[in-house]
Each structure stands twice: as structure tokens, then as C-alpha cells.
Amino acid sequence: MRNYKQKEKSITEILYGIHPITEALIAKRRKIFTIYAAANKDNIRIEKILNIARALNIPIKKISAEKLKSLAKTGNHQLIAAKTTPFPFSEAEEIYEYGKENFIVLLDSILDTHNLGAIIRTALCAGAGGIIIPKNRSAMPSPAVSKISAGALEHIKIAKVVNLTDTIKRLKKNNIWAAGLDAKGDYSLFETRFPKALAIVIGGEEKGLRSLVKKECDFTVSIPLCGQIDSLNASVSGAVVMYEIYRQKAKKND
């Protein structure tokens, strides 16, 4: 019995927050073992989650707010948490297929969980087919990232790869163009016409795209800026470009 419990502990995590748990229940990509809710707290949004859990026969435990804080390892739990399986990664090949019909996102050394969560939320809203991240030097999908993404993490496909430059080479062999975001890009965003099969590559918070990654991109794109600041936050840059891609695709479909 002890070995079984140790195994269960190693394959579960604690998701927390109203949006992450709601979206996890809707997406049905994780197995949810138990829902934990703060006792003696009336909340309409929490009750809606508990009603869904009851309909799915998911056990519910009412615990003190202090125990909930200890379980979630944060006070930002919004009175609810859930024991679930970890985030379900996709295979890179599955995301390649999405890239043939819709744009996908590659992240090069995005280390900040807030940037990752914000990028995930925008990517889902702008219609990206999936995200590819390196196994090393990258923030990973986590309960905190799900919370920051307002639950968008629970719906989007993410794959981990060993080498991002090799991934770009494979994408190009599949006739998918790679466009890197770079402050000194080959083209201004305002003059770029993006191809249908596309991967956009967003660089890290401090140094942007690594030189080897940039070298493999088919072309690079810059965002025009005003004022004295010479760069945008990685997640904001990604949002600006993703929505320009979305705009161009929507225009073609008019």
C-alpha cells in the first residue's frame, strides 16, 4: 500500500483557482481525483464547480482555508483546489499537423511563468494550433501557469522537444515557414504578409532569440515602436504578432 501511495503522489499535482479547475472539468484532459473547497464559504462560482464535480462523481472535500492554502502552496487559490494528473503534453508531430493549416508557436527560453501563462492565453484566443517548448531552459506548464492563463492551459496543446533548431528544420521540411520575432527583424510587422503554414518563434525575456534559433528562421519580424523604450515584454510582443496573423487570416476568409 505504501508503494501505491508513493506512486500516486508522483503522478498528481494540485490545480487551484476557479478558472483552471472549471476549464479542466470542461476540457476533460486530466483525471481529477478530488475537489477541495474551503468550508463555510458561500460562493456562487465555487458552487457551480462543485455541481459539475458531483455530476461527474468526483469526490469533494470541504477543508479549512488554512489547509487549502497549505495544499495549494499559495494564498491565491480562490477557495478551491483539485488533485489531478499532471498537464498532458502532446507529441510534436501532432502540432506539426496543425501548423500546416494554422499558425503554431515556438518558445525559445521563456523562463518566466507569467510570460508563459500570458502567451498561452493569447495563443488559444488567437487560434494557434499549439505551442512547442524546449525541455530545458523553459518554464513548464504548472498549476501556477494554468492560473495565470485563466485556464487556457487546460485546452491548448503543448509539446516538449530536445532541440528547437532541429524542430524548426523539421517544420520547414513539412513546408511550414518559421518567422522569428526580433527587434532588428528583416521586415516590419506592418509590411509582413504571413504564409498560411506558419510557426512564429518568440525569444526569451532577456536576450530574445538565440543566434542558432534565429539563423534557422526563414525570416524575422520586428514590431515598430515609439518613444524611448526599445522593446516589448515577450508575451506582449507575441500577442501583437499573433493577433496580426489572426487579422490576416480573418481578412482572407471574408
N, C-alpha and C positions, 0 to 999 in steps of 0.2 A: 504493500500500500504506500509506503514512503516513497519508493521509486516512482510510482504513478503520479503522486502529488508533485514531485520534483519535475517530472516531465511536463505536467500541465502548466506549472508555473513558468517554465521556459518557453512555452508557446502561446502565452497570453500577454495582453497588456491592458492598461486601464485607459479607456477613452473617456473624455469628460467634456461637458458643455452641451447646451441644448441643441445647437445646430449639428455638431458632429454625430451625436447619438441619433438624432432624428434622421439624418441623411444615411447613416449606417443601416438603420432599420429599413429605409426605403430602398437603398441600393442592394441590400442582401448579398454583399460580397464577403462579409465577415460572419463568422459564427459568434453569436452573442450568448454568453453563458449566464450572466446575471446582470440585472439593472440595480443600481444602488441609488436611492433617493433620500434626501435629508428628511428626517422625521419632523412632524409638527410644523411643516412649511406648506402653506397653500399657494399653489402657482398653477395657473391655467395651462401654460405651455408644458410644464412638467407632467401634469395630469394627462395631457394628450399623448405624451410619450409612453406613460405607464399603460394607457389604454391599448396602444399598439402592441406593447410588450405582452399584455395579458392575452390579446387575441392570438399572438404567436406562441403562447405558452412559455414565455421566457420568465424565469424566476425573478421576483422583485424583493429586495431587502430594504427596509427603512432603517437608516442609521443616523447617528448624530452628525451635525455639521462638522464637528471636530474630527470625527472618524472619517468623514468624507474628504476632508482636507488632507488627512494623512494618507488616505488611499490614492487620491489623485495626485498627491505631492505638489499641490498648488491650491491657493485660495480662490482661484479663478474658475471654479468648477461649475458655477451656476446651479448648485444644489442637486446635481445629478452626475452619475458616472456609470460606466459599464465595463465588465470584464469581457474582453473579446479576443479573437485571434488577431495576430499582427496584420498590418496592411498587406493585402495580396498583390505582390508585384506581377507584372505581365512579362511576357517574353518580348525581346527587342523586335523579333521578326513580325510579331503581331502589330506593333506600332509602325514598322516599315510599311505595312499594307495600308494603314491609314494615311501615311504620307503621300501615297500615290494619288489620292483623291482630295486630301485636305492637308493643311499645314500641320506639322508637328514641331515640338520644341525640344531643343537640346540645351542643357545647362552645364556650363563649364566653370566648375569651382564656386558654385553658390553655397556659401557656408552658413549664412545667417538664416535661421528658421523663419523669421518674419518675412524675409525676401522670398523664400521658397513657398511659404503659405500664400503670399500675395500673388506670386506668379501662377500658382496652381489655380487660384480662384479666377484670375483673369483668363487663363488658358481655357478653362472649362466654359466660361461665359462667352468667349470669342470664338468658340467652336473648334479648338485644337483637337486633333485626333489622339494625342498622347504626349508624354514627356519622357525623355531619356536622360538619365543622370549617370555620372561615373560612380563606381563602387567606392573609390577613395576620393578624398578632398571634396566632399559634398555633404550638405545637410541631408538627412534622411527623413522620409515620411514618418511622422510620430504623432502621438496624441496632441502635442502642442501645435504641430503643423496643421493638423486637422482643425483644431480650434481657430487658428489664425486664418485658415482658408474658409471659415464659416461652413465647414462640412463638405466643401468642393472636393477635397481629397478622397472622399468616400466614393466618388463617381468616376474620377479620371483615371486613365491607365498610365502607369509609370513603370519603366524598365530600368534596370541597372546594367551597366556594361563595364568591362575592364578597361577599355581604351577608347576614348572619344574620337580620336583621329581615325582609328580603324573603322569606327561606326560611320563617320562621315564618308569614308571611302566606299563602304558598303551601300550607303544611301545613294551615292552617285552612280554606282553600278546598277541600282534599281531605278535609274532615271529620275531621282529626286534631287532637286537643287538645294544647295546649302548656302544660306545667307547669314553672315555673321554681323552682329551689332558692334560697331566700332566708332569711336569719336572721330577718327580720321578715315571714315569709310570711303569706298570708291564712288558711291552715289549718295546723294541726299535722299532721305525718305520721301520727300515731296516729288522727286523725279523718278522714283523706282516703280516699275511695273512688275509685280511678283508673279512668277510662274505658278501654274496650278499645283504641281507636285513640289512641295517645298518643306524644308526644315530650317527654322530660324535658330541661330546659336547665340545664346546670351552668356556673356562673360561674368566673371566673379566681381565681388564688391570692390576690391582694391585695385586690381590690375587689368580688369577686363578680360578679353580673350587671350589665352596663352598663344605664343607665337606659332607653335606647331598646329594648334587648332585653327588659328586664323589662316594659316597657309593652305589648309585643306578646303577652306570655304571657296565656293565658286565666285562669290563677290561679297563685299562688305557694305553696310548701310550705316549712315550717320543720321542723327536727329538734329535739325537746326535748332540753335539755342540763342537766346537773347540775354543780355546782362553780363554780370561779372563771373557767374558760376559756369565752369566749363564741362559739367557732366551731370547726368541724372542718376538717381538711385537705380540699381539693376532691375528691380521689379517695376518701377515706373517706366523705364526705357522699354522693357518687354511689353508693358501694357500699351504704350503708344504704338509700337510696331504691330503688335497682334491685332489691334483694332483697325489699323490701316489695311492690313491684309483682309480682315473681315469686311471692311468697307468695299475694297476692290472686288471681292468675291460676290458680295451682295449686288453691286452695280452690274456685274456681268450677267447675273441671273434676272435682272429686270426685263 
